[in-house]
Amino acid sequence: MSSVAAALLAQPDSPPRPYPSPQALDSDYRYWRFRILSASLVGYAVFYFVRTNIAVALPEMQKELGYTREQLGIILSGGVIYGVSKFVNGFLGDRANPRYFMAIGLILCALMNVLFGLSSALVLLGTFWLLNNWFQGMGFPPCARNMGYWFSPRERGTTFGIWHTGHTAGAALISVMTGYIIVLTGNWRLCFFIPAAIAAAGAAMLLWRLRDTPGSLGLPPVEVWKREETPRQLAAELRQPPPPGNAGGAVALDYESPRGASYLRVVVENIFLNPWMWVISVANLLVYTLRYATLNWGPMYLQQMKGMSTVASAWLHAGNEVAGLVSALLAGIVADRVFRGRAGRVCVIAMVAMTAALYLFWVTPRGSPWLLALLYLTMGFMIYVPQMLIAAMAMNLGTKRAAGAAVGLTGIFGYLSTIVSGWGTGLLADKAGWDAVFRLMIGCAVGTVALMALTWNVGAHKDEQRLTSHNPAPGSGAARSAAR
C-alpha cells in the first residue's frame, strides 16, 4: 500500500544522467518533451470525449425524457463543480505524479458516463454528470504540471497552443461521432457508452507514456537547458542557495536543488496576493460563459432557430471546435513571437472580433446558411484565443511550482460560468427568448475586452509581471524587456 501511495506522489529528483556531449542531452530532452506533450495532448482530448458528448445528445434526451430546457440546463450547471474540482485538484496535481493522477481521473469519468447512460431520472442524471465534472477536474492539473516543468516561460504560449489543438480536436470528433450515433441508431445512450470505452483505452495510454518532471529522469531544469535562466537566477526565483561552482552565474547544466520556498508560500505570493491573477480569473468567468453557451446550446439553437438538421448542426458544432484548434495554435505563436509573451494583447484583439461576430450571427436570418456557418466558425475561432491564453498567463504568474493551483483559480471562476451558461441560459431562453441570451453573450464579450486590456503589458517572466509593468523603472528587467 505504501508503494502505491509513493507512486501517486510527485517523484523525487534522480541523480543527474551522464551524457557524453551536449548534443546527446539535447536529443534525450527533445525525446521526452515530445513524449510528454503528445501523451498529455491525446489524454486530455479523450477527457473531452466523456465531457462534451452531452451537447449533441441533449435534443434527443429532451424528446425521449420530456424535460424542459431549464431542467436540462440544471444538468449542465453541474459544470461549476468542475471549476471547484479543477481548483482543488490543482493543489493536489502540483504535488502528484501526473502519470497516475491523470489516468485515474479518466477512468472515473468513463465510469460516470456509463452510469449516466443507464439513467433516466433527472436526479440521477444530474448526480452522475456532477460527479463526472468533479473527476474531469483531475485532467488539466497534470497537464499544467507537465508543461510547467518541461517547457520554459517564453515558449508556453506556443506549447499551450499546440496542446490545445488536442482537446479542441477531441471536442470536434466527439460532436461528429455523437451526431452520427443519433442519426444511425436513434439511441442517445450510446453517446455515453462508446466514449466511455474510448476513455478506458486512453487511461491505459497515459499509464504507458507519461512520466513526472525532468528532475525525476535525471535531466536539468528546462529553464537552464533552454538557456533562458542561469542556475543562479533559477535558484533566486525558487529562493534556494545558488548552485556551487557557478559563482559567475555562467550558464551551465547544473541541476535544481529540491530546496526552496515552501509550496504554500509560492501559492500565496504568486497566486492569492497577485492582482493580475484576479483580473484574468474574472475575465475567464466571462470567457467561459461565452464558450459554454455556444458549446452546450449551439446545436439546439442551430436546429430550432436557424433551421439546420441534426447532422448539419453536429458538423458545424465540430467545425466550431476545429476553428478553435487553429486559433489557439496561432494565438500562442503570436503571443510568444510577436508580443514577446504579452498574451493579454492577443486576447483583446480576439474578443473585439468575437463581439462583432456574435452580433452578426444573432441578426442574420435563417435563410442564409453559408453566412451563418461562417459566423459560427468565426465565433469558435475567436473564443478559444482567451480561453487558451488565460491558462498560459496563469501558469507563468503562478510559476511552474504552482502551475496547477494557478490555473485552478482561473478555472473555478471559469466554471462558475456554467450556472449562467447552463441553467441560466436555459431559463433565459425559455422565459425571455434567444434574443436575451445573445444580449448576455455580447455583454460578456465586451467585459472581457475591458479586463484583458488591463493586462496589456503583463509579460511571461517574473520581472515583467509587476503592477508597474506599464511604466517600468529604468534598468529594471521589465524596462530591458520593453527595450528589446
ROGUVEX-255758 format. One line per field, with one value per residue (C-alpha): residue in one letter; residue number from 1; chain; x, z, y. Coordinates in nm, 2 decimals, padded with zeros to 4 digits. Each point is the difference from the previous one (the first is absolute). Example, Ala and Ser with C-alpha at 12.3 -4.5 7.8 and 13.67 -1.06 7.14 Angstrom:
type = A_S
seq = 1_2
mol = A_A
x = 01.23_00.14
z = 00.78_-00.07
y = -00.45_00.34
END
This chain:
type = M_S_S_V_A_A_A_L_L_A_Q_P_D_S_P_P_R_P_Y_P_S_P_Q_A_L_D_S_D_Y_R_Y_W_R_F_R_I_L_S_A_S_L_V_G_Y_A_V_F_Y_F_V_R_T_N_I_A_V_A_L_P_E_M_Q_K_E_L_G_Y_T_R_E_Q_L_G_I_I_L_S_G_G_V_I_Y_G_V_S_K_F_V_N_G_F_L_G_D_R_A_N_P_R_Y_F_M_A_I_G_L_I_L_C_A_L_M_N_V_L_F_G_L_S_S_A_L_V_L_L_G_T_F_W_L_L_N_N_W_F_Q_G_M_G_F_P_P_C_A_R_N_M_G_Y_W_F_S_P_R_E_R_G_T_T_F_G_I_W_H_T_G_H_T_A_G_A_A_L_I_S_V_M_T_G_Y_I_I_V_L_T_G_N_W_R_L_C_F_F_I_P_A_A_I_A_A_A_G_A_A_M_L_L_W_R_L_R_D_T_P_G_S_L_G_L_P_P_V_E_V_W_K_R_E_E_T_P_R_Q_L_A_A_E_L_R_Q_P_P_P_P_G_N_A_G_G_A_V_A_L_D_Y_E_S_P_R_G_A_S_Y_L_R_V_V_V_E_N_I_F_L_N_P_W_M_W_V_I_S_V_A_N_L_L_V_Y_T_L_R_Y_A_T_L_N_W_G_P_M_Y_L_Q_Q_M_K_G_M_S_T_V_A_S_A_W_L_H_A_G_N_E_V_A_G_L_V_S_A_L_L_A_G_I_V_A_D_R_V_F_R_G_R_A_G_R_V_C_V_I_A_M_V_A_M_T_A_A_L_Y_L_F_W_V_T_P_R_G_S_P_W_L_L_A_L_L_Y_L_T_M_G_F_M_I_Y_V_P_Q_M_L_I_A_A_M_A_M_N_L_G_T_K_R_A_A_G_A_A_V_G_L_T_G_I_F_G_Y_L_S_T_I_V_S_G_W_G_T_G_L_L_A_D_K_A_G_W_D_A_V_F_R_L_M_I_G_C_A_V_G_T_V_A_L_M_A_L_T_W_N_V_G_A_H_K_D_E_Q_R_L_T_S_H_N_P_A_P_G_S_G_A_A_R_S_A_A_R
seq = 1_2_3_4_5_6_7_8_9_10_11_12_13_14_15_16_17_18_19_20_21_22_23_24_25_26_27_28_29_30_31_32_33_34_35_36_37_38_39_40_41_42_43_44_45_46_47_48_49_50_51_52_53_54_55_56_57_58_59_60_61_62_63_64_65_66_67_68_69_70_71_72_73_74_75_76_77_78_79_80_81_82_83_84_85_86_87_88_89_90_91_92_93_94_95_96_97_98_99_100_101_102_103_104_105_106_107_108_109_110_111_112_113_114_115_116_117_118_119_120_121_122_123_124_125_126_127_128_129_130_131_132_133_134_135_136_137_138_139_140_141_142_143_144_145_146_147_148_149_150_151_152_153_154_155_156_157_158_159_160_161_162_163_164_165_166_167_168_169_170_171_172_173_174_175_176_177_178_179_180_181_182_183_184_185_186_187_188_189_190_191_192_193_194_195_196_197_198_199_200_201_202_203_204_205_206_207_208_209_210_211_212_213_214_215_216_217_218_219_220_221_222_223_224_225_226_227_228_229_230_231_232_233_234_235_236_237_238_239_240_241_242_243_244_245_246_247_248_249_250_251_252_253_254_255_256_257_258_259_260_261_262_263_264_265_266_267_268_269_270_271_272_273_274_275_276_277_278_279_280_281_282_283_284_285_286_287_288_289_290_291_292_293_294_295_296_297_298_299_300_301_302_303_304_305_306_307_308_309_310_311_312_313_314_315_316_317_318_319_320_321_322_323_324_325_326_327_328_329_330_331_332_333_334_335_336_337_338_339_340_341_342_343_344_345_346_347_348_349_350_351_352_353_354_355_356_357_358_359_360_361_362_363_364_365_366_367_368_369_370_371_372_373_374_375_376_377_378_379_380_381_382_383_384_385_386_387_388_389_390_391_392_393_394_395_396_397_398_399_400_401_402_403_404_405_406_407_408_409_410_411_412_413_414_415_416_417_418_419_420_421_422_423_424_425_426_427_428_429_430_431_432_433_434_435_436_437_438_439_440_441_442_443_444_445_446_447_448_449_450_451_452_453_454_455_456_457_458_459_460_461_462_463_464_465_466_467_468_469_470_471_472_473_474_475_476_477_478_479_480_481_482_483_484
mol = A_A_A_A_A_A_A_A_A_A_A_A_A_A_A_A_A_A_A_A_A_A_A_A_A_A_A_A_A_A_A_A_A_A_A_A_A_A_A_A_A_A_A_A_A_A_A_A_A_A_A_A_A_A_A_A_A_A_A_A_A_A_A_A_A_A_A_A_A_A_A_A_A_A_A_A_A_A_A_A_A_A_A_A_A_A_A_A_A_A_A_A_A_A_A_A_A_A_A_A_A_A_A_A_A_A_A_A_A_A_A_A_A_A_A_A_A_A_A_A_A_A_A_A_A_A_A_A_A_A_A_A_A_A_A_A_A_A_A_A_A_A_A_A_A_A_A_A_A_A_A_A_A_A_A_A_A_A_A_A_A_A_A_A_A_A_A_A_A_A_A_A_A_A_A_A_A_A_A_A_A_A_A_A_A_A_A_A_A_A_A_A_A_A_A_A_A_A_A_A_A_A_A_A_A_A_A_A_A_A_A_A_A_A_A_A_A_A_A_A_A_A_A_A_A_A_A_A_A_A_A_A_A_A_A_A_A_A_A_A_A_A_A_A_A_A_A_A_A_A_A_A_A_A_A_A_A_A_A_A_A_A_A_A_A_A_A_A_A_A_A_A_A_A_A_A_A_A_A_A_A_A_A_A_A_A_A_A_A_A_A_A_A_A_A_A_A_A_A_A_A_A_A_A_A_A_A_A_A_A_A_A_A_A_A_A_A_A_A_A_A_A_A_A_A_A_A_A_A_A_A_A_A_A_A_A_A_A_A_A_A_A_A_A_A_A_A_A_A_A_A_A_A_A_A_A_A_A_A_A_A_A_A_A_A_A_A_A_A_A_A_A_A_A_A_A_A_A_A_A_A_A_A_A_A_A_A_A_A_A_A_A_A_A_A_A_A_A_A_A_A_A_A_A_A_A_A_A_A_A_A_A_A_A_A_A_A_A_A_A_A_A_A_A_A_A_A_A_A_A_A_A_A_A_A_A_A_A_A_A_A_A_A_A_A_A_A_A_A_A_A_A_A_A_A_A_A_A_A_A_A_A_A_A_A_A_A_A_A_A_A_A_A_A_A_A_A_A_A_A_A_A_A_A
x = 00.00_00.29_00.15_-00.33_-00.01_00.36_-00.08_-00.29_00.22_00.23_00.32_00.33_00.29_00.23_00.38_00.11_00.04_00.35_00.00_00.31_-00.09_-00.25_-00.15_-00.09_-00.17_-00.19_-00.12_-00.12_-00.17_-00.18_-00.12_-00.15_-00.16_-00.17_-00.11_-00.14_-00.18_-00.15_-00.13_-00.14_-00.16_-00.17_-00.09_-00.18_-00.17_-00.16_-00.12_-00.21_-00.15_-00.17_-00.08_-00.13_-00.18_-00.32_-00.06_-00.12_-00.19_-00.21_-00.27_-00.06_00.00_-00.26_-00.22_00.02_00.00_-00.23_00.22_-00.01_00.30_00.02_00.01_00.27_00.18_00.01_00.21_00.23_00.04_00.18_00.30_00.06_00.12_00.26_00.13_00.02_00.16_00.26_00.09_00.03_00.17_00.23_00.16_00.01_00.12_00.30_00.12_-00.11_00.15_-00.19_00.04_-00.24_-00.21_-00.12_-00.07_-00.20_-00.21_-00.07_-00.11_-00.24_-00.15_-00.06_-00.19_-00.22_-00.09_-00.11_-00.22_-00.14_-00.09_-00.18_-00.22_-00.32_-00.11_00.11_00.15_00.22_00.10_00.10_00.19_00.21_00.07_00.10_00.24_00.13_00.08_00.18_00.23_00.05_00.19_00.27_00.09_00.15_00.22_00.24_00.02_00.09_00.27_00.14_00.01_00.13_00.30_00.07_-00.04_00.15_-00.20_00.08_-00.13_-00.31_-00.24_00.11_00.00_-00.35_-00.12_00.14_-00.15_-00.33_-00.04_-00.04_-00.31_-00.16_00.05_-00.15_-00.30_-00.05_00.04_-00.25_-00.25_00.00_00.01_-00.30_-00.18_00.03_-00.08_-00.33_-00.08_00.10_-00.14_-00.24_00.15_00.14_00.13_00.27_00.13_00.13_00.08_00.23_00.21_00.04_00.17_00.23_00.08_00.10_00.25_00.13_00.07_00.21_00.20_00.07_00.14_00.23_00.12_00.01_00.28_00.05_00.25_00.34_00.17_-00.17_00.17_00.34_-00.03_00.07_-00.27_-00.15_00.09_00.36_00.00_-00.17_00.26_-00.29_00.13_00.33_00.01_00.06_-00.31_-00.21_00.12_-00.09_-00.35_-00.05_00.17_00.27_00.37_00.19_00.15_00.36_00.27_-00.19_00.09_00.02_-00.36_00.11_-00.24_00.07_-00.20_-00.02_-00.30_-00.27_00.02_-00.32_00.02_-00.18_-00.29_-00.28_-00.28_-00.25_00.22_00.02_-00.38_-00.07_00.25_-00.04_-00.38_-00.21_00.20_00.05_-00.25_00.04_-00.12_-00.33_-00.04_00.05_-00.22_-00.30_00.07_00.00_-00.35_-00.13_00.20_-00.14_-00.35_00.03_00.18_-00.24_-00.31_00.11_00.14_-00.31_-00.28_00.14_-00.15_-00.35_00.01_00.11_-00.27_-00.29_00.08_00.21_-00.17_00.29_-00.01_00.15_00.29_00.06_00.00_00.23_00.25_-00.02_00.05_00.31_00.12_-00.03_00.24_00.24_00.00_00.10_00.28_00.15_-00.04_00.15_00.31_00.04_-00.08_00.28_00.25_-00.11_00.01_00.36_00.16_-00.18_-00.09_00.29_-00.23_-00.25_-00.30_-00.26_00.05_-00.11_-00.30_-00.12_00.02_-00.18_-00.29_-00.06_-00.05_-00.21_-00.24_-00.06_-00.04_-00.26_-00.21_00.00_-00.08_-00.29_-00.16_00.06_-00.32_-00.04_-00.01_00.37_00.17_00.34_00.03_-00.13_00.26_00.28_-00.10_-00.04_00.35_00.14_-00.15_00.18_00.32_00.00_-00.13_00.28_00.27_-00.06_-00.11_00.34_00.22_-00.15_00.11_00.35_00.01_-00.11_00.28_00.26_-00.14_-00.01_00.34_00.05_-00.01_-00.36_-00.12_-00.29_-00.12_00.03_-00.20_-00.24_-00.08_-00.09_-00.18_-00.23_-00.10_-00.04_-00.23_-00.21_-00.12_-00.18_-00.27_-00.06_00.08_-00.19_-00.31_00.00_00.01_-00.27_-00.22_00.07_-00.08_-00.33_-00.12_00.14_00.11_00.33_00.04_00.05_00.27_00.19_-00.02_00.16_00.27_00.09_00.03_00.25_00.21_00.02_00.09_00.28_00.14_00.01_00.16_00.27_00.09_00.13_00.25_00.13_00.37_00.01_00.28_00.11_00.28_-00.01_00.16_-00.27_-00.30_00.02_-00.29_00.24_00.08_-00.17_00.26_00.31_00.28_00.32_00.23_-00.27_-00.06_-00.33_00.18_00.26_-00.27_-00.20_00.32_00.06
z = 00.00_00.08_-00.34_-00.17_00.20_-00.09_-00.37_00.02_00.15_-00.20_-00.07_00.16_-00.22_-00.11_-00.02_-00.31_-00.31_-00.15_-00.36_-00.23_-00.18_00.02_-00.33_00.18_00.28_-00.26_-00.18_00.32_00.12_-00.33_00.00_00.34_-00.07_-00.31_00.19_00.30_-00.21_-00.25_00.28_00.19_-00.32_-00.09_00.36_00.06_-00.34_00.12_00.31_-00.24_-00.15_00.34_00.07_-00.31_-00.14_00.18_-00.24_-00.31_00.22_00.17_-00.27_00.00_00.38_00.00_-00.25_00.18_00.36_-00.03_00.20_-00.06_-00.11_00.36_00.14_-00.24_00.09_00.36_-00.11_-00.19_00.29_00.18_-00.19_00.30_00.18_-00.27_00.08_00.38_-00.08_-00.23_00.28_00.27_-00.23_-00.11_00.35_-00.01_-00.35_00.07_00.24_-00.17_-00.26_-00.32_-00.14_00.25_00.10_-00.35_-00.09_00.32_-00.08_-00.36_00.12_00.25_-00.27_-00.22_00.29_00.05_-00.37_00.02_00.30_-00.16_-00.31_00.21_00.17_-00.08_00.32_00.01_00.35_-00.12_-00.32_00.20_00.26_-00.24_-00.22_00.31_00.10_-00.35_00.02_00.32_-00.14_-00.32_00.23_00.03_-00.37_-00.03_00.31_-00.11_-00.34_00.16_00.20_-00.31_-00.20_00.29_00.07_-00.36_-00.18_00.09_00.05_-00.34_-00.19_00.21_-00.22_-00.30_00.20_00.14_-00.36_-00.12_00.30_-00.04_-00.35_00.16_00.21_-00.26_-00.25_00.26_00.04_-00.37_-00.06_00.28_-00.15_-00.33_00.15_00.23_-00.29_-00.21_00.30_00.03_-00.37_-00.05_00.33_00.14_00.34_00.20_00.27_-00.24_00.00_00.35_-00.02_-00.31_00.13_00.33_-00.17_-00.18_00.33_00.16_-00.29_00.04_00.37_-00.09_-00.25_00.28_00.23_-00.28_-00.13_00.28_00.25_00.26_00.00_-00.19_00.34_00.07_-00.32_00.09_-00.24_00.08_00.04_-00.33_00.06_00.03_-00.29_-00.22_00.12_00.11_00.36_00.16_00.30_00.22_-00.13_00.03_00.36_00.08_-00.14_00.20_00.31_00.00_00.07_-00.33_-00.15_00.11_-00.25_-00.20_00.17_-00.32_-00.09_-00.34_-00.17_00.10_00.02_00.37_00.15_00.21_00.38_00.15_00.27_-00.04_00.12_00.14_-00.24_00.22_-00.02_-00.38_-00.03_00.23_-00.16_-00.36_-00.01_00.29_00.04_-00.37_-00.13_-00.36_00.10_00.11_-00.32_-00.23_00.22_-00.03_-00.38_-00.01_00.15_-00.29_-00.26_00.12_00.02_-00.37_-00.08_00.17_-00.11_-00.36_00.08_00.18_-00.16_-00.35_-00.16_00.15_-00.11_-00.35_-00.04_00.16_-00.11_-00.31_-00.16_-00.02_00.02_00.27_-00.21_-00.13_00.35_00.12_-00.29_00.08_00.37_-00.10_-00.23_00.29_00.19_-00.30_-00.04_00.36_-00.06_-00.27_00.19_00.33_-00.19_-00.18_00.31_00.20_-00.28_-00.04_00.38_00.03_-00.32_-00.08_00.35_00.19_00.24_00.05_-00.06_00.12_-00.32_-00.21_00.22_-00.05_-00.38_-00.01_00.23_-00.20_-00.30_00.20_00.10_-00.37_-00.10_00.28_-00.11_-00.37_00.08_00.21_-00.26_-00.31_-00.11_-00.03_-00.38_-00.02_00.10_-00.14_00.17_00.33_-00.03_-00.07_00.30_00.23_-00.09_00.05_00.35_00.07_-00.14_00.23_00.33_00.03_-00.01_00.35_00.13_-00.08_00.07_00.34_00.11_-00.14_00.18_00.33_-00.02_-00.05_00.28_00.24_-00.11_-00.08_00.36_00.04_-00.36_00.08_00.28_-00.21_-00.29_00.26_00.13_-00.35_-00.05_00.30_-00.13_-00.35_00.10_00.23_-00.34_-00.06_00.24_-00.25_-00.32_00.11_00.22_-00.05_-00.38_-00.01_00.23_-00.19_-00.33_00.14_00.17_-00.22_-00.32_-00.18_-00.06_00.37_00.00_-00.28_00.19_00.30_-00.22_-00.16_00.35_00.10_-00.31_00.06_00.37_-00.10_-00.23_00.29_00.25_-00.24_-00.10_00.35_-00.06_-00.32_00.13_00.22_-00.13_00.05_00.25_00.36_-00.07_-00.25_00.22_00.25_00.03_-00.12_-00.32_-00.21_00.13_00.10_00.20_-00.20_00.01_00.11_-00.17_-00.14_-00.14_-00.16_-00.15_-00.13_-00.16_-00.19
y = 00.00_00.24_-00.07_00.10_00.32_00.07_-00.04_00.25_00.27_00.22_-00.19_00.12_00.12_-00.28_00.03_00.19_-00.21_-00.01_00.12_-00.03_00.33_00.29_-00.14_-00.32_00.19_00.21_-00.32_-00.16_00.31_00.05_-00.36_00.03_00.34_-00.14_-00.31_00.19_00.26_-00.25_-00.22_00.30_00.13_-00.33_-00.09_00.34_-00.03_-00.33_00.18_00.21_-00.32_-00.07_00.37_00.18_-00.31_00.13_00.30_-00.19_-00.25_00.27_00.05_-00.38_-00.02_00.28_-00.19_-00.34_00.11_00.31_00.24_00.38_00.20_00.14_-00.36_-00.10_00.31_-00.11_-00.30_00.22_00.24_-00.28_00.13_00.24_-00.31_-00.04_00.34_-00.08_-00.34_00.16_00.24_-00.27_-00.24_00.27_-00.01_-00.38_-00.01_00.23_-00.26_-00.33_-00.22_00.10_-00.35_-00.15_00.31_00.06_-00.37_-00.05_00.31_-00.12_-00.35_00.16_00.22_-00.30_-00.17_00.30_00.01_-00.36_00.07_00.31_-00.19_-00.26_00.27_00.18_00.18_00.36_-00.04_-00.29_00.17_00.32_-00.20_-00.21_00.30_00.20_-00.28_-00.02_00.37_-00.05_-00.27_00.21_00.24_-00.26_00.04_00.35_00.03_-00.28_00.16_00.34_-00.17_-00.17_00.32_00.20_-00.23_-00.11_00.34_00.34_00.32_00.15_-00.30_-00.08_00.21_-00.21_-00.32_00.07_00.07_-00.34_-00.18_00.18_-00.15_-00.34_00.06_00.23_-00.28_-00.24_00.22_00.02_-00.37_-00.09_00.25_-00.17_-00.35_00.07_00.16_-00.32_-00.22_00.19_-00.02_-00.36_-00.15_00.26_-00.11_00.30_-00.24_-00.13_00.35_-00.07_-00.38_00.02_00.30_-00.17_-00.30_00.24_00.17_-00.33_-00.06_00.36_-00.06_-00.30_00.21_00.26_-00.26_-00.12_00.34_00.26_00.06_00.27_00.29_00.03_-00.03_-00.33_-00.13_00.15_00.29_00.37_00.27_00.11_00.36_-00.09_-00.24_00.27_00.26_00.23_00.02_-00.08_-00.24_00.31_00.17_-00.31_-00.05_00.36_-00.04_-00.31_00.16_-00.26_00.03_00.05_-00.32_-00.06_00.07_00.25_00.33_00.19_-00.09_-00.15_-00.24_-00.36_-00.31_-00.01_-00.17_00.15_-00.05_-00.14_00.28_00.33_00.21_-00.21_-00.09_00.19_00.32_-00.04_-00.03_00.30_00.24_-00.09_-00.08_00.14_00.32_00.05_00.26_-00.12_-00.34_00.15_00.21_-00.30_-00.22_00.23_00.03_-00.38_-00.01_00.22_-00.20_-00.34_00.14_00.07_-00.33_-00.23_00.19_-00.07_-00.35_-00.14_00.19_00.05_-00.32_00.07_00.37_-00.09_-00.26_00.20_00.36_-00.03_-00.30_-00.24_-00.38_-00.22_-00.10_00.35_00.15_-00.28_00.08_00.37_-00.07_-00.21_00.28_00.25_-00.22_-00.04_00.38_00.02_-00.25_00.22_00.32_-00.13_-00.11_00.33_00.20_-00.17_00.07_00.36_00.06_-00.15_00.13_00.32_00.13_-00.17_-00.18_00.29_-00.22_00.25_00.20_-00.30_-00.05_00.35_-00.02_-00.33_00.11_00.31_-00.22_-00.24_00.28_00.09_-00.37_-00.06_00.30_-00.09_-00.37_00.11_00.23_-00.22_-00.17_-00.37_00.01_00.07_-00.33_00.07_00.34_-00.15_-00.28_00.24_00.21_-00.30_-00.12_00.35_00.00_-00.33_00.14_00.30_-00.14_-00.25_00.27_00.14_-00.34_-00.15_00.31_00.08_-00.35_00.06_00.34_-00.16_-00.26_00.27_00.21_-00.30_-00.14_-00.37_-00.10_00.12_-00.03_-00.23_00.22_00.32_-00.15_-00.14_00.34_00.13_-00.33_00.04_00.34_-00.14_-00.28_00.21_00.12_-00.33_00.12_00.28_-00.19_-00.31_00.05_00.38_-00.02_-00.27_00.21_00.32_-00.17_-00.15_00.32_00.29_-00.17_-00.04_00.38_00.05_-00.28_00.19_00.33_-00.18_-00.16_00.34_00.15_-00.27_00.06_00.38_-00.06_-00.24_00.27_00.25_-00.24_-00.14_00.36_00.04_-00.27_00.16_00.01_-00.31_-00.23_-00.36_00.04_00.11_00.34_00.08_-00.07_00.29_00.25_00.26_-00.19_00.27_00.25_-00.20_00.15_00.07_-00.30_-00.24_-00.33_00.13_00.30_-00.21_-00.23_00.30_00.14_-00.32
END
